[in-house]
Amino acid sequence: MSSGATYPAEDQHKRVTVKSNPGFLERLGETAGGTVVGVGLFFLSVYILFTNEGRALRTASSLDEGLSQVVSLGPYASLDLQNNNRLVHLSAQLQTSQPLHDPNYRVMVQAVKLKRQVEMYQWVEYSESRDYKEGSETKTETTYTYNTEWKSELVNSRNFDKEIGHQNPSAMAVESVTVVAPEVRAGPFMLSKGLVEQINNFQTLSLRDFPVFNLQPFLFIDDDYFYHTQNPRRPEVGDVRVKFSYAGLSGGNSGLGPVQTVSIIAMQRGEQLLPFKTKSGDVLEILYLEDLTAQEVFVKEHKLNNMKTWGLRAAGWALMFVSIQLTMRIIYTLVDWVPILRDLVSIGLKIFALCVSCSLSLIVIGVGWLFYRPLVAMALGALALLPLFLAHSGLPAKKKE
């Protein structure tokens, strides 16, 4: 997190670098390297597109299997050992045994997670470059601009083009950290580590009503931040500020709002909720931060699976498009000394890469269907050929008439 950048006009400088234009053989060598990268990206795209179909089918089968086996425990879930090693669903409020606290800032919250996010006021370097040709040389003019901002990560000023006058501290006085409750329950059950990791609805802890007498003498509060400076409106490089946020509220008397209700799909073993392994090989360990029925949970998971499937299909196609462009770049290099021909070849190669990547992506996805879903693929193929078969079978009758 950082504030918006404003660039003082006087705190910038320019640097110009010069390099000779590469010859034909040098450009050809660079293109050959791009061709090798393109081939590697091509095989990576094929792998993503092919395995994505298997992953999508496996996940869908696991979700269907889970829905057919899940046992809903109802609104007043109780510990029933007859459900041991079975997939269960419950909606219940989160419970933790004790509040989470940060002794350095005297912050205390009854929640599953308490995050301390630290930011330091630091110098940040921005650069903008433009290339232009002069004779047989290519010049690059780079403008470096420096600004001070609140940053949650350390900015190494040693990598600046001009470190003098823009030096940052080498470490933060306070570190960011997330504290997690040692034991988290929903109803009578204790949540597994995998379920707790899914509780990430962090909300900023308001310091509006923070008691001033609890404040350390070197701290100052402004806009929900603890500032390690007496003048937060005019910070200096090296000053630190700290913000707290919490997730999974589990105490109703904190004044921060209602206790968080969660809906869980997992395997019951005693009083623990653990991952459930399906026959398809996937693991069901699902948590939603709202009150949902078992059917609603699985509907949402199916939608997420569909979104992930189409996202990976798009990513696979994009990789294939880029790989074909890199592989065919050598043709452009061979003619780039002829301006008109160079432009025509550039447009042609883009169209070629677009068409070929679309066709090959569909072919790979189709092969994936044949490999992972042979019956469905054959049924779709037969359905596609049915109109041709009917049309062909009707021809002899017309001829006899």
Sequence and secondary structure as in RCSB ss.txt:
>XXXX:A:sequence
MSSGATYPAEDQHKRVTVKSNPGFLERLGETAGGTVVGVGLFFLSVYILFTNEGRALRTASSLDEGLSQVVSLGP
YASLDLQNNNRLVHLSAQLQTSQPLHDPNYRVMVQAVKLKRQVEMYQWVEYSESRDYKEGSETKTETTYTYNTEW
KSELVNSRNFDKEIGHQNPSAMAVESVTVVAPEVRAGPFMLSKGLVEQINNFQTLSLRDFPVFNLQPFLFIDDDY
FYHTQNPRRPEVGDVRVKFSYAGLSGGNSGLGPVQTVSIIAMQRGEQLLPFKTKSGDVLEILYLEDLTAQEVFVK
EHKLNNMKTWGLRAAGWALMFVSIQLTMRIIYTLVDWVPILRDLVSIGLKIFALCVSCSLSLIVIGVGWLFYRPL
VAMALGALALLPLFLAHSGLPAKKKE
>XXXX:A:secstr
        TTSEEEEEEEEE   HHHHHHHHHHHHHHHHHHHHHHHHHHHHHHHHHHHHHHHHHHHHHH EE  S
S    GGGTTEEEEEEEEEEESS EEETTTTEEE EEEEEEEEEEEEEEEEEEEEEEEETTEEEEEEEEEEEEEE
ESS   GGGSS  TT    SS SS  EEEE S EEETTEEE HHHHTT    EE   TT  GGGS TT EEETTE
EESSS TTS  TT EEEEEEEEEE  TTSSS S  EEEEEEEEETTEEE EE TTS EE EEESS   HHHHHHH
HHHHHHHHHHHHHHHHHHHHHHHHHHHHHHHHHHHTTSHHHHHHHHHHHHHHHHHHHHHHHHHHHHHHHHHH HH
HHHHHHHHHHHHHHHHHHHHHHHHH 
